[in-house]
Structures are given as structure tokens and as C-alpha cells.
Amino acid sequence: EPLFMEAAKALAERALKEGGASDGTKLTYAFRRTVARKPTAQEAATLLAFLDKQKQRLPDTTAAWTALSRVLLNLDETITKE
């Protein structure tokens, strides 16, 4: 699990640094890095709602994005690459 957490944190940091100005563009950046496509509107809405909840729960922006990155890295589509 430590390696998985490191990967999630690294993805979060890259999204925050290189993903653009808005949460939407950062999400698209991270999503493309994990599943190699843009998220659908429904996927983006669901993931952004999750991110908003994490931002309320966690005071550190990086921690909220790390939580979102963990979700992205756990997607079936990320793991199986069919």
C-alpha cells in the first residue's frame, strides 16, 4: 500500500502543478494520465463532487487531490486497460 499511496500523491502533485488553472482541467489531466481518455461529462461531475467533499473534509489541497487520485488509480479501466 505505501507504493500505491506514493503513486497517488505523485499524480495529485502533477495534476496540481501541470493540470491547469481550474479543477476541471486538473481532473481531465489526471484522468487522461490514468485511463488515456477524457472523462465523460457524468464521470467529471461525479469526480468533481467527490473532490469538493474531500476539500471540505481535508484542509490540505494536496490531500484532497491524493484522495481523488486514489479513486482514479483504482478504476477498473485503469487496472485492466482493455
Summary of the structure (lengths in Angstrom):
residues: 82
radius of gyration: 11.7
end to end distance: 24.0
largest distance: 36.4
contacts: 234
relative contact order: 0.18
helix: 80%
strand: 0%
